[in-house]
Amino acid sequence: MAGGIVKLGQAFDSRHNALNLWRLILATGVIFWHSFPLTGNTIDFQPAVRLLSEVWVDGFFTVSGFLITASWMRRPHLGEYWRARFLRIFPGLWVCVAVTAFVIAPIAAAVKHSSLPLSAEFAYVVNNGLLNVFYAGINGTPKDIPWPGVWNGSLWTLVFELLCYIAVCVLGLLGLLKRQWVLPTLFVASAVWSAYVSYPTMAQQTIPQMLARFAVVFLAGALIHQYRDAIPARWSLVALCGVIVVASGFAQNYRLIAALPLAYAIIVSGALVRRFPLRNDISYGMYIYAFPVQQLLATLGLVSLHPTVFFLVAALCTIPLAAASWFVVEKRAMALKHPKRQQVAAGTSSHPK
């Protein structure tokens, strides 16, 4: 390493990094933010609202941009790529929507001295299991709470995650990921697009606005991967990028300033922190289960709690579901990503690779 400067490509170890820890932090941040509108509370300081309402999910997309691009570049195999993507999203999602429809929602209905028709529960499972996230409620529930008619307001982002996976696949199949100019050009184009369709904080977002939003942050992570052998990995730069992200909250569309600093801060700090790798990743379970848990808690009358207390209760109640999702569903599903490799390994030495 010239001049003693460590580059990200040298610092990042695919087995020893803190990106799973970061994803857990980001998922917890989503729970914290949702604890305000789901209890009928607001934050008056608009820069804080802009960041708290968006930076957590955007952070997820920067990590995905980095890791998914790396996954394709490492093994550009269409079948393996989509098997891994499918197994990461859908088994956990299917169990979550089933638990929501057949356990959580009926409990909430019973609290309101009513019941749910089985057909409505099945309709919710089928629609949301196929990512029709516009099918938000079950027979009008949840009701009589600050955010009625929506059982899981977090699932809608999975559609855009899937679209980003498709984009990487298409670019990879066309050989464009190997062209150094492609990702920077797409990033600049998406940033311009995002600026053009910028929206006021907490306003109803359109499909073009959401596409622009997630394209910018996903491509920021992809760019970090592309230039990993040129980007220095320094804590001082992580701190500087953190300051830029916080300051960008004063802009109407903070991503125009902070997409790349956000990606750098998360990915580089994740690479530099090697002592706390989380082998068991419950972040996805935290993300998909927290909203229905929070809605159930709201139905039970906990909206009277201060949002920070509500957040702590919701997070504690979500952890067991997230852990069960990981150990019982997600981890077992992901073990099916490389069945041929497992068969070979089973017939040879068990020496770790």
Contacts in CASP RR format, 6 or more apart in sequence:
PFRMAT RR
TARGET T0000
AUTHOR 0000-0000-0000
METHOD contacts of the structure
MODEL  1
MAGGIVKLGQAFDSRHNALNLWRLILATGVIFWHSFPLTGNTIDFQPAVR
LLSEVWVDGFFTVSGFLITASWMRRPHLGEYWRARFLRIFPGLWVCVAVT
AFVIAPIAAAVKHSSLPLSAEFAYVVNNGLLNVFYAGINGTPKDIPWPGV
WNGSLWTLVFELLCYIAVCVLGLLGLLKRQWVLPTLFVASAVWSAYVSYP
TMAQQTIPQMLARFAVVFLAGALIHQYRDAIPARWSLVALCGVIVVASGF
AQNYRLIAALPLAYAIIVSGALVRRFPLRNDISYGMYIYAFPVQQLLATL
GLVSLHPTVFFLVAALCTIPLAAASWFVVEKRAMALKHPKRQQVAAGTSS
HPK
1 7 0 8 1.000
1 10 0 8 1.000
5 232 0 8 1.000
6 232 0 8 1.000
6 233 0 8 1.000
6 234 0 8 1.000
7 228 0 8 1.000
7 229 0 8 1.000
7 230 0 8 1.000
7 231 0 8 1.000
7 232 0 8 1.000
7 233 0 8 1.000
8 224 0 8 1.000
8 228 0 8 1.000
8 229 0 8 1.000
8 231 0 8 1.000
8 232 0 8 1.000
8 233 0 8 1.000
8 267 0 8 1.000
8 268 0 8 1.000
8 271 0 8 1.000
9 228 0 8 1.000
9 229 0 8 1.000
9 231 0 8 1.000
9 233 0 8 1.000
9 271 0 8 1.000
10 229 0 8 1.000
10 233 0 8 1.000
11 233 0 8 1.000
11 268 0 8 1.000
11 271 0 8 1.000
11 272 0 8 1.000
12 228 0 8 1.000
12 233 0 8 1.000
12 267 0 8 1.000
12 271 0 8 1.000
13 271 0 8 1.000
13 274 0 8 1.000
14 70 0 8 1.000
15 277 0 8 1.000
16 274 0 8 1.000
16 277 0 8 1.000
17 270 0 8 1.000
17 271 0 8 1.000
17 273 0 8 1.000
17 274 0 8 1.000
17 277 0 8 1.000
18 269 0 8 1.000
18 270 0 8 1.000
18 271 0 8 1.000
18 273 0 8 1.000
18 274 0 8 1.000
18 276 0 8 1.000
18 277 0 8 1.000
18 278 0 8 1.000
19 63 0 8 1.000
19 67 0 8 1.000
19 266 0 8 1.000
19 267 0 8 1.000
19 270 0 8 1.000
20 277 0 8 1.000
20 278 0 8 1.000
20 279 0 8 1.000
20 281 0 8 1.000
20 283 0 8 1.000
21 270 0 8 1.000
21 273 0 8 1.000
21 276 0 8 1.000
21 277 0 8 1.000
21 278 0 8 1.000
22 63 0 8 1.000
22 266 0 8 1.000
22 269 0 8 1.000
22 270 0 8 1.000
23 60 0 8 1.000
23 63 0 8 1.000
23 281 0 8 1.000
23 283 0 8 1.000
23 284 0 8 1.000
24 278 0 8 1.000
24 281 0 8 1.000
24 282 0 8 1.000
24 283 0 8 1.000
24 286 0 8 1.000
26 56 0 8 1.000
26 57 0 8 1.000
26 59 0 8 1.000
26 60 0 8 1.000
26 63 0 8 1.000
26 283 0 8 1.000
27 56 0 8 1.000
27 60 0 8 1.000
27 283 0 8 1.000
27 284 0 8 1.000
27 285 0 8 1.000
27 286 0 8 1.000
27 287 0 8 1.000
27 290 0 8 1.000
28 286 0 8 1.000
28 315 0 8 1.000
29 52 0 8 1.000
29 56 0 8 1.000
30 56 0 8 1.000
30 57 0 8 1.000
30 154 0 8 1.000
30 287 0 8 1.000
30 290 0 8 1.000
31 286 0 8 1.000
31 290 0 8 1.000
31 294 0 8 1.000
31 311 0 8 1.000
31 314 0 8 1.000
31 315 0 8 1.000
31 318 0 8 1.000
32 52 0 8 1.000
32 308 0 8 1.000
32 311 0 8 1.000
33 52 0 8 1.000
33 53 0 8 1.000
33 56 0 8 1.000
34 154 0 8 1.000
34 290 0 8 1.000
34 291 0 8 1.000
34 294 0 8 1.000
35 294 0 8 1.000
35 307 0 8 1.000
35 308 0 8 1.000
35 310 0 8 1.000
35 311 0 8 1.000
35 314 0 8 1.000
36 42 0 8 1.000
36 43 0 8 1.000
36 52 0 8 1.000
36 307 0 8 1.000
37 146 0 8 1.000
37 147 0 8 1.000
38 145 0 8 1.000
38 146 0 8 1.000
38 147 0 8 1.000
38 291 0 8 1.000
38 294 0 8 1.000
38 295 0 8 1.000
38 298 0 8 1.000
38 303 0 8 1.000
38 310 0 8 1.000
39 146 0 8 1.000
39 298 0 8 1.000
39 302 0 8 1.000
39 303 0 8 1.000
39 305 0 8 1.000
39 307 0 8 1.000
39 310 0 8 1.000
40 146 0 8 1.000
40 147 0 8 1.000
40 303 0 8 1.000
41 307 0 8 1.000
43 49 0 8 1.000
43 52 0 8 1.000
46 201 0 8 1.000
47 249 0 8 1.000
47 250 0 8 1.000
48 249 0 8 1.000
49 201 0 8 1.000
49 202 0 8 1.000
50 201 0 8 1.000
50 249 0 8 1.000
50 251 0 8 1.000
50 252 0 8 1.000
50 254 0 8 1.000
51 245 0 8 1.000
51 246 0 8 1.000
51 248 0 8 1.000
51 249 0 8 1.000
51 254 0 8 1.000
53 201 0 8 1.000
53 202 0 8 1.000
54 213 0 8 1.000
54 254 0 8 1.000
54 255 0 8 1.000
55 245 0 8 1.000
55 254 0 8 1.000
55 262 0 8 1.000
57 157 0 8 1.000
58 213 0 8 1.000
58 214 0 8 1.000
58 217 0 8 1.000
58 255 0 8 1.000
58 259 0 8 1.000
58 262 0 8 1.000
59 217 0 8 1.000
59 262 0 8 1.000
59 263 0 8 1.000
59 266 0 8 1.000
60 157 0 8 1.000
60 161 0 8 1.000
60 287 0 8 1.000
61 160 0 8 1.000
61 161 0 8 1.000
61 164 0 8 1.000
61 214 0 8 1.000
61 217 0 8 1.000
61 218 0 8 1.000
61 221 0 8 1.000
62 217 0 8 1.000
62 218 0 8 1.000
62 220 0 8 1.000
62 221 0 8 1.000
62 224 0 8 1.000
62 259 0 8 1.000
62 262 0 8 1.000
62 263 0 8 1.000
62 266 0 8 1.000
62 267 0 8 1.000
63 221 0 8 1.000
63 266 0 8 1.000
63 267 0 8 1.000
64 161 0 8 1.000
64 164 0 8 1.000
64 218 0 8 1.000
64 221 0 8 1.000
65 164 0 8 1.000
65 168 0 8 1.000
65 218 0 8 1.000
65 219 0 8 1.000
65 220 0 8 1.000
65 221 0 8 1.000
65 222 0 8 1.000
65 225 0 8 1.000
66 221 0 8 1.000
66 222 0 8 1.000
66 224 0 8 1.000
66 225 0 8 1.000
66 263 0 8 1.000
66 267 0 8 1.000
67 225 0 8 1.000
68 85 0 8 1.000
68 164 0 8 1.000
68 165 0 8 1.000
68 168 0 8 1.000
68 222 0 8 1.000
69 168 0 8 1.000
69 177 0 8 1.000
69 221 0 8 1.000
69 222 0 8 1.000
69 225 0 8 1.000
69 226 0 8 1.000
70 225 0 8 1.000
71 81 0 8 1.000
71 84 0 8 1.000
72 81 0 8 1.000
72 168 0 8 1.000
72 169 0 8 1.000
72 172 0 8 1.000
72 177 0 8 1.000
73 177 0 8 1.000
73 225 0 8 1.000
75 81 0 8 1.000
76 172 0 8 1.000
78 169 0 8 1.000
78 173 0 8 1.000
80 337 0 8 1.000
80 338 0 8 1.000
81 169 0 8 1.000
82 169 0 8 1.000
83 336 0 8 1.000
83 337 0 8 1.000
84 334 0 8 1.000
84 337 0 8 1.000
85 162 0 8 1.000
85 165 0 8 1.000
87 333 0 8 1.000
87 334 0 8 1.000
87 336 0 8 1.000
87 337 0 8 1.000
88 284 0 8 1.000
88 330 0 8 1.000
88 333 0 8 1.000
88 334 0 8 1.000
89 158 0 8 1.000
89 161 0 8 1.000
89 162 0 8 1.000
90 129 0 8 1.000
91 329 0 8 1.000
91 330 0 8 1.000
91 333 0 8 1.000
92 284 0 8 1.000
92 285 0 8 1.000
92 288 0 8 1.000
92 325 0 8 1.000
92 329 0 8 1.000
92 330 0 8 1.000
92 333 0 8 1.000
93 128 0 8 1.000
93 129 0 8 1.000
93 155 0 8 1.000
93 158 0 8 1.000
93 288 0 8 1.000
94 125 0 8 1.000
94 129 0 8 1.000
95 325 0 8 1.000
95 329 0 8 1.000
96 152 0 8 1.000
96 285 0 8 1.000
96 288 0 8 1.000
96 289 0 8 1.000
96 292 0 8 1.000
96 325 0 8 1.000
97 124 0 8 1.000
97 125 0 8 1.000
97 128 0 8 1.000
97 129 0 8 1.000
97 152 0 8 1.000
97 155 0 8 1.000
98 125 0 8 1.000
99 289 0 8 1.000
99 292 0 8 1.000
99 321 0 8 1.000
100 124 0 8 1.000
100 151 0 8 1.000
100 152 0 8 1.000
100 292 0 8 1.000
101 121 0 8 1.000
101 122 0 8 1.000
101 124 0 8 1.000
101 125 0 8 1.000
101 138 0 8 1.000
102 121 0 8 1.000
102 125 0 8 1.000
104 151 0 8 1.000
104 292 0 8 1.000
104 293 0 8 1.000
104 295 0 8 1.000
104 296 0 8 1.000
105 116 0 8 1.000
105 121 0 8 1.000
105 124 0 8 1.000
105 138 0 8 1.000
105 141 0 8 1.000
105 142 0 8 1.000
105 151 0 8 1.000
105 292 0 8 1.000
106 115 0 8 1.000
106 116 0 8 1.000
106 121 0 8 1.000
107 296 0 8 1.000
108 141 0 8 1.000
108 142 0 8 1.000
108 295 0 8 1.000
108 296 0 8 1.000
108 299 0 8 1.000
109 115 0 8 1.000
109 116 0 8 1.000
109 141 0 8 1.000
111 299 0 8 1.000
111 300 0 8 1.000
112 141 0 8 1.000
112 143 0 8 1.000
112 144 0 8 1.000
112 299 0 8 1.000
116 138 0 8 1.000
116 139 0 8 1.000
116 141 0 8 1.000
117 139 0 8 1.000
120 138 0 8 1.000
120 139 0 8 1.000
121 138 0 8 1.000
123 135 0 8 1.000
123 138 0 8 1.000
124 135 0 8 1.000
124 137 0 8 1.000
124 138 0 8 1.000
124 151 0 8 1.000
127 135 0 8 1.000
128 135 0 8 1.000
128 152 0 8 1.000
128 155 0 8 1.000
131 155 0 8 1.000
131 158 0 8 1.000
131 159 0 8 1.000
131 162 0 8 1.000
133 152 0 8 1.000
133 153 0 8 1.000
133 155 0 8 1.000
133 156 0 8 1.000
133 158 0 8 1.000
133 159 0 8 1.000
136 149 0 8 1.000
136 150 0 8 1.000
136 151 0 8 1.000
136 152 0 8 1.000
136 153 0 8 1.000
137 149 0 8 1.000
137 150 0 8 1.000
137 151 0 8 1.000
138 151 0 8 1.000
140 148 0 8 1.000
140 149 0 8 1.000
141 149 0 8 1.000
141 151 0 8 1.000
142 148 0 8 1.000
142 149 0 8 1.000
142 150 0 8 1.000
142 151 0 8 1.000
142 295 0 8 1.000
142 296 0 8 1.000
142 298 0 8 1.000
142 299 0 8 1.000
143 149 0 8 1.000
144 299 0 8 1.000
145 295 0 8 1.000
145 298 0 8 1.000
145 299 0 8 1.000
145 303 0 8 1.000
146 298 0 8 1.000
146 303 0 8 1.000
147 295 0 8 1.000
147 298 0 8 1.000
150 291 0 8 1.000
150 295 0 8 1.000
151 291 0 8 1.000
151 292 0 8 1.000
151 295 0 8 1.000
152 288 0 8 1.000
152 291 0 8 1.000
152 292 0 8 1.000
153 291 0 8 1.000
154 287 0 8 1.000
154 288 0 8 1.000
154 290 0 8 1.000
154 291 0 8 1.000
155 288 0 8 1.000
155 291 0 8 1.000
157 214 0 8 1.000
160 210 0 8 1.000
160 211 0 8 1.000
160 214 0 8 1.000
161 214 0 8 1.000
163 211 0 8 1.000
163 214 0 8 1.000
164 214 0 8 1.000
164 215 0 8 1.000
164 218 0 8 1.000
167 218 0 8 1.000
168 177 0 8 1.000
168 222 0 8 1.000
171 177 0 8 1.000
171 182 0 8 1.000
172 178 0 8 1.000
176 182 0 8 1.000
177 183 0 8 1.000
180 226 0 8 1.000
183 219 0 8 1.000
183 222 0 8 1.000
183 223 0 8 1.000
183 226 0 8 1.000
184 223 0 8 1.000
186 215 0 8 1.000
186 219 0 8 1.000
187 216 0 8 1.000
187 219 0 8 1.000
187 220 0 8 1.000
187 222 0 8 1.000
187 223 0 8 1.000
190 212 0 8 1.000
190 215 0 8 1.000
190 216 0 8 1.000
190 219 0 8 1.000
191 216 0 8 1.000
191 255 0 8 1.000
191 256 0 8 1.000
191 259 0 8 1.000
193 208 0 8 1.000
193 212 0 8 1.000
193 215 0 8 1.000
194 212 0 8 1.000
194 213 0 8 1.000
194 215 0 8 1.000
194 216 0 8 1.000
194 253 0 8 1.000
194 255 0 8 1.000
194 256 0 8 1.000
195 253 0 8 1.000
195 256 0 8 1.000
196 212 0 8 1.000
197 206 0 8 1.000
197 208 0 8 1.000
197 209 0 8 1.000
197 212 0 8 1.000
198 209 0 8 1.000
198 252 0 8 1.000
198 253 0 8 1.000
198 256 0 8 1.000
199 205 0 8 1.000
199 206 0 8 1.000
199 209 0 8 1.000
199 253 0 8 1.000
200 252 0 8 1.000
201 252 0 8 1.000
205 213 0 8 1.000
213 255 0 8 1.000
216 255 0 8 1.000
216 256 0 8 1.000
216 259 0 8 1.000
217 255 0 8 1.000
217 259 0 8 1.000
217 262 0 8 1.000
217 263 0 8 1.000
219 259 0 8 1.000
220 259 0 8 1.000
220 260 0 8 1.000
220 262 0 8 1.000
220 263 0 8 1.000
221 263 0 8 1.000
221 267 0 8 1.000
223 260 0 8 1.000
223 263 0 8 1.000
224 231 0 8 1.000
224 260 0 8 1.000
224 263 0 8 1.000
224 264 0 8 1.000
224 267 0 8 1.000
224 268 0 8 1.000
231 264 0 8 1.000
231 268 0 8 1.000
233 268 0 8 1.000
233 271 0 8 1.000
233 272 0 8 1.000
234 268 0 8 1.000
235 269 0 8 1.000
235 272 0 8 1.000
237 264 0 8 1.000
237 268 0 8 1.000
238 264 0 8 1.000
238 265 0 8 1.000
238 268 0 8 1.000
238 269 0 8 1.000
238 272 0 8 1.000
240 261 0 8 1.000
241 261 0 8 1.000
241 262 0 8 1.000
241 264 0 8 1.000
241 265 0 8 1.000
242 261 0 8 1.000
242 262 0 8 1.000
242 265 0 8 1.000
244 257 0 8 1.000
244 258 0 8 1.000
244 261 0 8 1.000
245 254 0 8 1.000
245 258 0 8 1.000
245 261 0 8 1.000
245 262 0 8 1.000
245 265 0 8 1.000
247 257 0 8 1.000
248 254 0 8 1.000
248 255 0 8 1.000
248 257 0 8 1.000
248 258 0 8 1.000
248 261 0 8 1.000
249 258 0 8 1.000
251 257 0 8 1.000
255 262 0 8 1.000
280 323 0 8 1.000
280 326 0 8 1.000
280 327 0 8 1.000
280 331 0 8 1.000
281 326 0 8 1.000
281 330 0 8 1.000
282 319 0 8 1.000
282 322 0 8 1.000
282 323 0 8 1.000
282 325 0 8 1.000
282 326 0 8 1.000
283 322 0 8 1.000
284 322 0 8 1.000
284 325 0 8 1.000
284 326 0 8 1.000
284 330 0 8 1.000
285 318 0 8 1.000
285 321 0 8 1.000
285 322 0 8 1.000
285 325 0 8 1.000
285 326 0 8 1.000
285 330 0 8 1.000
286 315 0 8 1.000
286 318 0 8 1.000
286 319 0 8 1.000
286 322 0 8 1.000
288 325 0 8 1.000
289 318 0 8 1.000
289 321 0 8 1.000
289 322 0 8 1.000
289 325 0 8 1.000
290 314 0 8 1.000
290 315 0 8 1.000
290 318 0 8 1.000
293 314 0 8 1.000
293 317 0 8 1.000
293 318 0 8 1.000
293 321 0 8 1.000
294 310 0 8 1.000
294 314 0 8 1.000
297 310 0 8 1.000
297 313 0 8 1.000
297 314 0 8 1.000
297 317 0 8 1.000
302 310 0 8 1.000
302 313 0 8 1.000
303 310 0 8 1.000
305 313 0 8 1.000
335 342 0 8 1.000
END
